[in-house]
Amino acid sequence: MIAIVGNKCDLENIRQVSNEKAEKYAKNVGALHFLGSAKSGTGVQEIFKAVMKGIFEIKEKMYFVFLQRFVRRDLLKQATKAHMKESI
C-alpha cells in the first residue's frame, strides 16, 4: 500500500509539482494520490480512510490466500491418508 500525498494544498501558489504530474506518477507506481493540508485539515480524514481501507483489503486478500493454501494442504493430506488406507 503506497499513498502519495501532496501536502500544503492550501499553498497553491508555491506548488513545485503539478497535480497532474503527481497523479500520473502515482498511477505509474501503483499508488494512491491525495492532496491535503495538515494546517487546514483538508483531505486528512479522506487520506486516512483510504489508506486504512487499502490495508484492510490487503489483509483480507492475504487471509484468503493463506486459507486456500491451508485447505488445499489439509485436503491433500486427507486424500493421501485415504489412499494409503485403500492400498493396505
VEXDOSE-207111 format. One line per field, with one value per residue: residue number from 1; chain; x, y, z of N, C-alpha, C, CB in turn. Coordinates in Angstrom, 2 decimals. Glycine has a CB too. Layout:
// VEXDOSE-207111
n: (NUM_...)
chain: (A_...)
nc1: (X_...)
nc2: (Y_...)
nc3: (Z_...)
cac1: (X_...)
cac2: (Y_...)
cac3: (Z_...)
cc1: (X_...)
cc2: (Y_...)
cc3: (Z_...)
cbc1: (X_...)
cbc2: (Y_...)
cbc3: (Z_...)
// end
This chain:
// VEXDOSE-207111
n: (1_2_3_4_5_6_7_8_9_10_11_12_13_14_15_16_17_18_19_20_21_22_23_24_25_26_27_28_29_30_31_32_33_34_35_36_37_38_39_40_41_42_43_44_45_46_47_48_49_50_51_52_53_54_55_56_57_58_59_60_61_62_63_64_65_66_67_68_69_70_71_72_73_74_75_76_77_78_79_80_81_82_83_84_85_86_87_88)
chain: (A_A_A_A_A_A_A_A_A_A_A_A_A_A_A_A_A_A_A_A_A_A_A_A_A_A_A_A_A_A_A_A_A_A_A_A_A_A_A_A_A_A_A_A_A_A_A_A_A_A_A_A_A_A_A_A_A_A_A_A_A_A_A_A_A_A_A_A_A_A_A_A_A_A_A_A_A_A_A_A_A_A_A_A_A_A_A_A)
nc1: (0.85_0.82_0.77_0.70_1.03_0.27_1.23_0.33_-1.68_-3.06_-1.38_-1.19_0.08_2.83_3.41_5.43_5.32_3.11_-0.36_-1.36_0.98_1.83_-0.32_-0.10_2.42_1.86_-0.02_1.58_3.31_1.60_0.27_-1.83_-3.15_-3.26_-4.33_-3.58_-3.79_-2.11_-2.27_-4.81_-6.38_-7.54_-8.53_-7.37_-8.83_-9.98_-7.69_-6.60_-8.76_-8.89_-6.36_-6.50_-8.64_-7.45_-5.40_-6.91_-8.13_-5.92_-5.08_-7.30_-7.15_-4.72_-5.41_-7.30_-5.68_-3.91_-5.79_-6.75_-4.42_-3.95_-6.28_-6.08_-3.70_-4.50_-6.59_-5.12_-3.53_-5.54_-6.54_-4.28_-3.93_-6.31_-5.88_-3.68_-4.80_-6.55_-4.78_-3.72)
nc2: (-1.16_1.98_5.42_8.58_11.78_15.03_17.59_20.62_21.78_24.06_26.06_26.82_28.58_28.18_25.74_23.04_20.73_19.71_18.89_17.13_15.89_14.60_12.85_11.24_10.06_8.65_6.82_5.37_4.04_2.53_3.64_5.33_8.65_11.78_15.06_17.26_19.12_19.74_21.90_23.15_20.94_19.85_17.17_15.27_13.32_11.87_10.82_9.13_7.36_6.14_4.91_3.16_1.55_0.38_-1.08_-2.92_-4.30_-5.51_-7.11_-8.81_-10.13_-11.46_-13.18_-14.85_-16.06_-17.45_-19.12_-20.62_-22.01_-23.48_-25.05_-26.51_-27.93_-29.39_-30.91_-32.40_-33.91_-35.44_-36.86_-38.32_-39.91_-41.41_-42.78_-44.28_-45.98_-47.41_-48.79_-50.70)
nc3: (0.00_-1.05_-0.62_-1.99_-0.95_-1.60_0.19_1.93_0.35_0.60_-0.08_-2.84_-4.60_-4.36_-5.30_-6.44_-7.90_-10.32_-9.94_-11.83_-12.77_-10.45_-10.02_-12.29_-11.84_-9.47_-10.41_-12.19_-10.44_-9.02_-6.84_-4.43_-4.73_-3.19_-2.20_0.40_3.50_6.36_7.98_7.54_7.67_5.49_3.53_5.21_6.74_4.63_3.40_5.45_5.78_3.24_3.11_5.31_4.44_2.21_3.48_4.99_2.88_1.67_3.80_3.99_1.52_1.85_3.93_2.67_0.74_2.42_3.67_1.48_0.76_3.11_3.28_0.88_1.42_3.66_2.54_0.71_2.42_3.66_1.46_0.77_3.07_2.92_0.53_1.23_3.14_1.53_-0.01_1.58)
cac1: (0.00_1.59_-0.04_1.49_0.22_0.77_0.90_0.24_-2.52_-3.56_-0.38_-1.18_0.98_4.24_3.47_6.58_4.95_1.70_-1.25_-1.42_2.24_1.83_-1.30_0.48_3.47_1.22_-0.62_2.67_3.90_0.53_-0.01_-2.94_-2.67_-4.14_-3.87_-4.01_-3.15_-2.10_-2.64_-6.26_-7.07_-8.14_-8.18_-6.70_-9.69_-10.10_-6.43_-6.51_-9.80_-8.49_-5.21_-6.98_-9.42_-6.47_-4.72_-7.84_-8.31_-4.71_-5.13_-8.32_-6.61_-3.69_-6.10_-7.88_-4.57_-3.49_-6.85_-6.75_-3.24_-4.16_-7.32_-5.50_-2.74_-5.27_-7.29_-4.11_-3.18_-6.66_-6.58_-3.13_-4.25_-7.35_-5.26_-2.81_-5.67_-7.09_-3.68_-3.36)
cac2: (0.00_3.23_6.62_9.78_12.92_16.38_18.37_22.07_22.13_25.41_27.00_26.53_29.48_27.77_24.33_22.73_19.60_19.86_17.82_16.16_15.13_13.74_11.79_10.34_9.31_7.71_5.76_4.56_3.19_1.79_4.27_6.27_10.04_12.71_16.39_17.52_20.20_19.50_23.16_23.37_19.66_19.45_15.87_14.37_12.16_11.10_10.10_8.05_6.36_5.39_4.06_2.07_0.65_-0.38_-2.03_-4.00_-5.10_-6.33_-8.11_-9.77_-10.95_-12.34_-14.20_-15.82_-16.84_-18.39_-20.10_-21.52_-22.90_-24.37_-26.01_-27.42_-28.80_-30.29_-31.86_-33.29_-34.86_-36.35_-37.74_-39.23_-40.88_-42.29_-43.63_-45.25_-46.99_-48.25_-49.62_-51.77)
cac3: (0.00_-1.16_-0.81_-2.20_-0.50_-1.85_1.38_1.80_-0.80_0.84_-0.60_-4.28_-5.34_-4.29_-5.72_-7.29_-8.74_-10.68_-9.51_-12.93_-12.79_-9.27_-10.27_-13.29_-11.18_-8.54_-11.22_-12.73_-9.40_-8.35_-5.55_-4.30_-4.72_-2.50_-1.81_1.77_4.24_7.80_8.63_7.48_7.85_4.22_2.98_6.17_7.02_3.38_3.21_6.42_5.49_2.04_3.45_6.16_3.59_1.43_4.36_5.29_1.67_1.54_4.87_3.63_0.43_2.42_4.70_1.75_0.15_3.47_3.86_0.33_0.86_4.24_2.91_-0.12_2.09_4.50_1.67_0.15_3.48_3.83_0.29_0.86_4.11_2.41_-0.48_1.93_3.77_0.45_-0.57_2.54)
cc1: (0.90_0.61_0.90_0.59_0.93_0.32_0.88_-0.58_-3.15_-2.59_-0.14_-0.14_2.46_4.44_4.65_6.29_3.46_0.90_-1.31_-0.18_2.29_0.85_-0.74_1.56_2.86_0.62_0.45_3.28_2.85_0.16_-1.30_-2.36_-3.72_-3.49_-4.40_-3.29_-3.25_-2.57_-4.15_-7.05_-7.72_-7.62_-7.62_-7.55_-9.82_-8.86_-6.36_-7.56_-9.40_-7.33_-5.66_-7.81_-8.49_-5.76_-5.64_-8.09_-7.11_-4.72_-6.15_-7.82_-5.57_-4.34_-6.67_-6.81_-4.09_-4.52_-6.89_-5.59_-3.43_-5.17_-6.79_-4.55_-3.47_-5.99_-6.32_-3.70_-4.28_-6.73_-5.45_-3.39_-5.28_-6.77_-4.38_-3.64_-6.22_-6.02_-3.37_-4.29)
cc2: (1.23_4.37_7.81_10.96_14.21_17.26_19.86_22.50_23.51_26.47_26.74_27.35_29.07_26.29_24.12_21.57_19.73_18.65_16.72_15.28_14.15_12.58_10.76_9.46_8.25_6.54_4.81_3.62_2.42_2.34_5.08_7.67_10.92_14.07_16.65_18.71_19.89_20.75_23.34_22.09_19.15_18.09_14.87_13.13_11.27_10.24_8.90_6.96_5.51_4.45_2.89_1.07_-0.23_-1.43_-3.20_-4.89_-6.02_-7.46_-9.20_-10.70_-11.93_-13.49_-15.27_-16.66_-17.88_-19.50_-21.10_-22.49_-23.92_-25.44_-26.99_-28.42_-29.83_-31.34_-32.86_-34.34_-35.89_-37.35_-38.75_-40.31_-41.89_-43.27_-44.69_-46.34_-47.94_-49.22_-50.81_-52.92)
cc3: (0.00_-1.39_-0.94_-1.88_-0.82_-0.70_1.03_0.58_-0.62_0.32_-2.09_-5.03_-5.27_-4.68_-6.68_-8.25_-9.05_-10.20_-10.58_-12.97_-11.61_-9.45_-11.26_-12.66_-10.25_-9.31_-11.75_-11.70_-8.61_-6.99_-5.60_-4.30_-4.08_-2.38_-0.42_2.37_5.73_8.54_8.68_7.73_6.58_3.78_3.97_6.44_5.78_3.16_4.16_6.15_4.29_2.34_4.32_5.36_2.77_2.26_4.68_4.07_1.45_2.58_4.53_2.51_0.96_3.20_3.78_1.07_1.16_3.62_2.71_0.40_1.97_3.88_1.89_0.52_2.93_3.66_1.06_1.18_3.67_2.67_0.33_1.91_3.62_1.39_0.18_2.57_2.72_-0.07_0.35_2.46)
cbc1: (-0.97_2.65_-1.06_2.06_-0.08_0.27_1.92_1.64_-3.62_-3.81_0.96_-2.55_0.83_4.78_2.14_7.79_5.27_1.55_-2.65_-1.58_3.46_1.46_-2.60_1.07_4.39_0.13_-1.43_3.74_4.73_0.92_1.15_-3.78_-2.34_-4.52_-4.34_-3.79_-3.80_-0.67_-2.00_-6.64_-8.10_-7.85_-7.21_-6.41_-11.08_-10.31_-5.23_-6.68_-11.16_-8.10_-4.11_-7.82_-10.37_-5.46_-4.27_-9.16_-8.50_-3.43_-5.49_-9.60_-5.98_-2.74_-7.22_-8.73_-3.40_-3.29_-8.20_-6.68_-1.96_-4.62_-8.56_-4.77_-1.77_-6.26_-8.03_-2.89_-2.92_-7.98_-6.49_-1.85_-4.76_-8.48_-4.43_-1.96_-6.84_-7.64_-2.40_-3.35)
cbc2: (-0.01_3.15_6.83_9.86_12.83_16.94_18.09_22.67_21.08_25.62_26.86_26.78_30.88_27.99_23.90_22.41_18.21_20.04_18.36_16.89_16.09_14.54_12.38_11.15_10.25_8.42_6.35_5.45_4.03_0.37_5.17_6.00_10.53_12.18_17.50_16.31_21.57_19.09_24.34_23.95_19.79_20.50_16.05_15.11_12.61_12.05_11.03_8.60_7.06_6.35_4.89_2.63_1.46_0.55_-1.33_-3.43_-4.19_-5.46_-7.45_-9.06_-10.06_-11.53_-13.57_-15.10_-15.91_-17.65_-19.40_-20.72_-22.09_-23.58_-25.29_-26.62_-27.97_-29.51_-31.12_-32.49_-34.13_-35.57_-36.91_-38.44_-40.17_-41.47_-42.78_-44.54_-46.32_-47.38_-48.77_-51.25)
cbc3: (1.22_-2.31_0.37_-3.67_1.01_-3.24_2.52_1.71_-1.00_2.33_0.20_-4.87_-4.79_-2.87_-6.41_-6.42_-8.04_-12.21_-9.22_-14.26_-12.74_-8.01_-10.82_-14.48_-10.38_-7.72_-12.38_-13.29_-8.45_-8.20_-5.14_-2.99_-6.16_-1.12_-2.83_2.63_3.92_8.27_7.89_6.14_8.92_3.14_1.92_7.49_7.48_2.17_3.45_7.83_5.22_0.91_4.18_7.33_2.66_0.83_5.67_5.78_0.44_1.70_6.22_3.19_-0.66_3.35_5.55_0.71_-0.28_4.81_3.99_-0.97_1.10_5.47_2.37_-1.21_2.97_5.35_0.56_-0.32_4.81_3.94_-1.00_1.21_5.38_1.78_-1.47_3.00_4.53_-0.71_-0.76_3.94)
// end
